[in-house]
Amino acid sequence: MFDMRPVGYLVGLMVMAMGLTMVLPLLVDIAEGREHWPVFAESMIVTCLIGGLVALACKNSVGEGLTIQQSFLLTTLVWAMLPLFGAIPFMLGETDLGFTDAYFESMSGMTTTGATVIAGLDELPKGLLLWRGILQWLGGLGIVIVALVFLPEMRVGGMQFFRAEGFDTLGKALPRTIDISKGVLNVYLGLTAICTLFYLALGMGAFDATVHSLTTVSTGGFSTSDDSFAAFPGAPQYACVVFMILASLPFVRMMQGVHGNIKPLYRDTQVRTYLRWLAYAFVMVAAYDLLVNGRFEEESLRARLFNVVSIFSGTGYGDGDVTAWGNLPFVVLIVVGAIGGCTGSTGCSIKIFRYQLMMRALAQQTRRIFNPSSVMILRHEGRRVEDEVLQSVMLLFTFYILSLGFFSVALELTGLTLLESVTGAWTAIFNVGPVFGASVGPTGSLSAFPDTAKALMILAMLMGRLEIVAVVVLLLPAFWRP
């Protein structure tokens, strides 16, 4: 019989830990003096109490480790339950959202998607704005841990290629989950602190700098203003570009750099490919602007650089109306959003590593047509890629394509236009952020979308963040057989 208690124990602890983080927006609300702090006091009590009781009830089940079924269930439940409790302040606070809208906002935060149903951000209590940033920061850290620890063991999407023994740090492997988690946390905290200092130095207020550093390093995209990052033109946008790129690089490689070994970072083919494709995308949209509009202005180039990096990394900050750039730039942005950052980063989507494997596999198959008797071995960074890894990657690509089609059709059936349904499915399944269409508010709010469409996007965001297979496998009866 399947034992749920180890999963319940860990989920309960994580829910309780999330409840404790609510003390930060509570203190900010007290300092602001808007009498909004009881919302977070009540939310914290409810969250900590329920999480603590669940953990206490399941404590006697703690054993040596989790089975593969328990690992899959834990990974999905954490990303489903934490947003559920994270939604409480949105239902009780000045936003006064219904359950679907509140859960959407919280899920968008935890999955670092960045789509929102809230308009009037500039008027919200600072505690709620900080809470949105904390949700994304926690989600960004969590997904890196999942990508480095859980997905390799669960063999999802070819991630078994990145098992701990493959991470050579200072000449030795990272042997335990706790070592990986501590290292990633240190890098994550360091990037967040440095990003905050840069924003402060470039003219942002302390509160805006803090929230935007949380949502930049997590590549989440929630802002404190309806104008998103367009409210901070100039130097802060260039700083944001740098940190969005850094957050899209493999955190293990940055851990190695922190320990004095910087070579693996710039030798990593993922990093080089990501930076090269990023440059290609920017050159294409900038060249189109020059050829069509005859403009070569700093402001125009900055907007294109900022938006390309924002969507490629899956951050989703906005700076102007990208649909007005023309069809080619818009298509380029849609494509890069479906690529995403590097594996083991907070970046979104399918990830560079998998595209590299697919392209090499296709090239190998093409060569095999002309040399059918030759023996060819697929390699990545000098290591042999086993058939099992390649099959996992191909399965993941298939699931992403099918999911994009399914959610596009399902969203259109709710009454959305074709553009809204396709970009809604795209932004949710790839965790990018922006949605385009007539029903999207001028601030990017999706509040006008039907509740059914929002519910579908909630499911798509969850599946996309956990790379689909980890969720779908739970629906297979064969998976649960002893």
N, C-alpha and C positions, 0 to 999 in steps of 0.2 A: 504493500500500500504506500502511495506517495505521501511523504512527510512534508507538510507545509510549514512546520514550526521553525526550522532554520531560516527559511525565507521570511517568515513573519517577524522573527527576531531582528534580522538585519534591516528590514523595511521600517520597523518600529523605531529603531535607533536613528535611522536617517531622518524620519519624520520629526522626531524629537529634536535632532540637531538643527533641522530647518526652523523649527519653532523658536529655538534660542536665538537665531540670527535676526528674528523680528524685533529684538531689543534695540537694534541700531536705528531703524526707521522710527521706532517709538521715541527714542531720545531726540532724534531730529525734529519730530513733530512737537515735542515739549519745548525745544529751543525756539521753534518758529512761533509758538504761542497761538496756534489756530484751533486748539481744543480737539484735534484730530487723533491725539495719541491713544484714547481709549480703544480705538479700532484695532490697533496693533497689540494692545494689552489683552483684549479679548481673544484675538486671533492666536496670540502666543500661548495663552492658557489652554485653549482648545487643542491646538496642535501638539503641544508638549504632553498634555494629559493623555490624549488618544495614542500618540506614538509611544509614550512611556508604558502605558497599560498593555499595549500589544507586545512590546519587547519583553515586559515582565512575564506575561502569560506564556511566551514562547522560549523563555530563557533556558529552561531545563533541557532543551533540545540541542544546545550548542555542542557540536562534535568536532571532528578533525577537519572537515571540509565539506564542500557542496558537491552534489552529483551534477552531471551535465544538465539534467532536466531542471534541477533547482537553480543552476546558474542562469539558464535561459529565462526562467520564470522571474527570478530576482531582477535581472536586467530590465525586463519589460515593466514589472510592477513598480520599480523605483521611479521610472520615467512617467508612469501613469498616476501614481499616488502623490508624489511630491508636488506636481502642479495642482492637484486637487486641493491640497491644504494651502498651497501658495495662492490659490484663488480667493481665499476667505477675506483678506483685506480689501479686495476689489468689490466684493459684494456688500461689505459693511461700510466702506468708506464713502467719500464724496462722489466717487464715480457711480456708486449705487447700481452696479451692473447685475444683470440676471445671471443665472448659473452658467449658461452656455457662453455668454460673453466673458465672464470672469475666468472660466476654465480655458477659453481660447487665449486670453491675454497671458495667463499663467503658463500654459503649454508653450505658447510662442516664446515666452521668456526662457523657460527651462531648456527648450530645444535650441535656443539661440537663433530662432527663425527671424524674429523682429517685426512680423506683421502685427498690426494693432487694431483694436476696435474702439480705441479711446481718442476723442478729439478734445481740444482745449487743454493740452498738456501744460501750457504756460501758467494756467490758473490752478493746477492741482496742488495739494499739500506736498511739501518736499519729502515727507515720509513715504508717500506712495511712489513718487518718482525714484527715490532711492531704492525702494523695494523692487521696482521693475529692474533696476540695474543689478541688484543683488541676485535676483532670480537668474539673470543671464550669466552673471559671473559664476554662480554655483553650477549652472548647466554646462558652461564651457569647461570648467575644471573636471566635472563629472564625466563628460564624454571623452576627454583625453584618457582618464583612468580606465574607462570601459574599453577604449580602443587598444590600450596597451596591455590590459590585464585580462579582461573577460573575452573579447572577441577572438583573440588568438587561440585561447583554449577551446572556444566553441566552434572554431574553424568557420567563421562567418566571413564571406567575401574575400577569401584568400588571406585573411589576417594571420593564419597559422605561420605564414612566412615571417611574421614579426614577433615570434615568441621571444620570451625574455633571454634565452640563450643566444639569440641573434643580435642582441644589443651589447656590443662590446664597449664598455666604458672604462677608460683607464686600464685597458688590458685585461679586464675581467668582466664576466657577465653580471647582470643585475639579477640576483638569484631569487629574491622574494618580492611579493606584491608590495610590501611595506616600503621597500627600497625605491621601487618605481614611483609609488605614490608620493613619498617624501621629496624625491628629486623633482617631480613634476610640480608639486606644490611650491617649492622654493623658486623655481623658474617663473611660475605663474604669478606669485606674489611680487617677485622682482620686476617683471614686466609691468605689472599694474602700478607699482609705486613709481617707476621711472616715467611711465606714460602720464601719470597724474602730475608729476613735477614739470614735465614738458608743457602740458596744457596750462598749468599755472604760470609758467614763465612766459608763455605766449599770449597771455591776456585773459584767459578764462577765469571766472570766479571760482572760489574753492569748491562750492557745491557742484557746479557744472563740470568742473575738471574731474572731480571724484566719480560722479555717475558715468561720465563719458569714458573714463579710463576703464571702469568695470565692463562697459558694453563694447569697448574697442578691443580689449585683450581677449574677451570671450567671443569676438566676431559676432556679436548679437545684434547691435544696431538700434536698440531703444535709446531715445533721446529725451532731454528735458524740455524740448520745444517742438511745437507743431512744424516748424521749419526744418527740423532735423539739423544736420550739420551745416546747412546753408545759413544758420544763425551765427556761425563762427567762421566767416570767410578769411582767406589769406593763410597766414602761417600755421594756425591750428589745423587746417585741412592737410597741409603737407606733413605735419607731425602725425596726424591720424593715418595717412597713407603708409608711413613707415611702420607704425605699430600694427596696422591691419596685416601688412605683409609678414612681419615677425610672428604674429599670432597664427599665421597660416603655415609656418614651417614646423618640421618635426620637433617636438619638445625634447625627445631623447637626444637629438643632435645638439640642442641648445644646452642640455644638461652636461654633455661632454665639453662644450665650449666653456661653461662655467668652471669646470674642473681643469681648464687649461689646455684642452685638446680641441682646437678649433677646426682642424683639418677635415674631420668627418662631415662637418656642416657644409663646407663649400665643395666637398667632393661628392656629396650625396646627389645622385642623378635626379631624384625627386625635386630637390631644391633648385637645381639648375634648370630643369624642365619647367617648373612652375614659374620661375622668374623670366625665362625665355618666352613662354606662352603669354605671360602677363604683358611683356613688352610688345609682342606681336599684336595683341588685342588693342593696346593703347595706340600704337602706330596706325592701325587700321581706322579707328574712329577719328583720330586727329587728322589723318590724311584726307578722310572723307570730308571733314569740316573745311579743310583748306581748299580742296578741289571744288566743292559745291558752293560754299559760301565765301570763299576767298579770304577767310579770316585766319590770322595767326597771332592771336592775343593771349596774354598770360592768363586772364580770367577764364577764357574759353578752354585753353589747354588744361588748366587746373581742374575745371569741372569734369572734363573727360577723364583725366587721370584718376581723380577721386572716385568717380562713379564706377569706372572699370575695376579698380582695386576693391571697392566696396562690394560689388556684386560677385566678382571672381572669388573673393575670400568668404562670401556668404554673410558679410556684416549687415548690409542692407541700409546703411545710412543713405540719405538722399541729398542731392544738391541740384535742384532744378528739374525740369521736365525732360527726361531722357527720350520720351516718345517723339519729341519735337526735333530730335537730331537727324531723323531720317530712317529709312527702313534698314539699310545695311548696319549702321551702328546699333540699332535696336536688336537685330538678329545676333550680332556679335555678343551683346550683353546677355541675351538668353542662352547662347551657347556656353559662355564662360561660367554662367551660373550653374550649368549642368556638369561642369568639370570640378570646380572646387579647389580647395587647398591640398596640402600634403597629408598623408596618413600620419596619425599621431599628433595632429594639431587640433585647434578648435575650429578650423575651417569646415565648410559645409560640403555637401554633395558626394559624388562618387569617389573623388580623390584622384590625384595625379598618378599614384602608384598603379592603380588598376587600369587607367588608360595606357600607361606605358606597357603593361603586360599584354593588353589586348592588341596594341599596335605591333608589338614584337611577335606575338603569336600569328597575327594576320600576315606579317612579312615572311615569317617562317613557312607558313602554309603556301604562300605564293611561290617561294623558292622551291618548295618540295614538288610543285607541279612540274617545274622544269628539270628537277633532279630527283626523281622518285626513289632512286636507290640510295640516296645519301642519308647518312645518320646525322640528325640535327638535335641539339640539346638547347632548350630555352634557358637562358641565364639572365639574372638581374643583379647588377652590382657584383658580378663574379660568382654569385651563388646560383646553383641549379634550381630552377623552378619546377617543382614536382607537378605531375598531372593533377593531383588533388587540389593544389592551389589554383591552377588555371581553371579547372572546372568550377571552383567556388566563385572565382571572379566572373566567369561567363554566366553563372546562375544569378549573381547579383545584378549584372547588367540587364539580364532578361527581366528580372523582377522590377527594376527601376523603370524600364520602358513600359512594361505592362501596367504598372501602378500609375504612371503618368497618364496613360491612355484611359485607364479606368476612372481615375478621379476627374479627369477633364470632362468625360462624358457625364459622370454623376453630378458634377457641379453645374453643367449646362442644363441638366434636367431639373435643377432647382430654380431655374429662371434667369440665370446669369447669361450674359452675352458670351460669344465664342472667345473673345479676347480675355474677358474676365475669368472664364472657366479654365482656359489653358494656362494663363499666367498664375491663377490661383493654385492650380494643381502643381505647376512648376515651382512656385515659391514655397509651397508646403512640403512637397516630397523631397526637394533638394535643400530645404531650410535656408532659403535665400533672403526673403524679407518683403520686397515690394510686390504689389499687384497692380495691374494696369486695367483701366476701363472706365466707363461712364459712371458706374455705381460707386467707384472708389472716391472718397472725399478728397477735397483739395489738400488736406493734411496727410493723405495716405490711409485714413481710417477706413476699415471695412465694416463699420457699424450698420451700413445699409444692406449688407448681405443677409439673406435669409438664415435663420437659425440652423436649418438643415445643411446649408453650405458651410457654415462655421463648424458644425459637428464633423462633417466630412474632412475639413481641413485640419481639425484637431487630430483625427485618426491618421491623416497623411503626415502631419508633422512628427507624430510619435514614431510611425513606421520609418520615415526618412532618417530621423536622428539615430535610430537603432539599426539602420541599414537593412530594413525590411525583413530579411531572412530570420532575424532573431525574434520577430513578432509572428511571422507567418507560421514558423515551425510549431508554435504552441497550439495551432489549430489542427495539427495532424494527429489523428488517433495513434498512429504507429509510434510516434515520438514518446508517448506516455506508457507504452508497454514495458514491463520490467525486462 
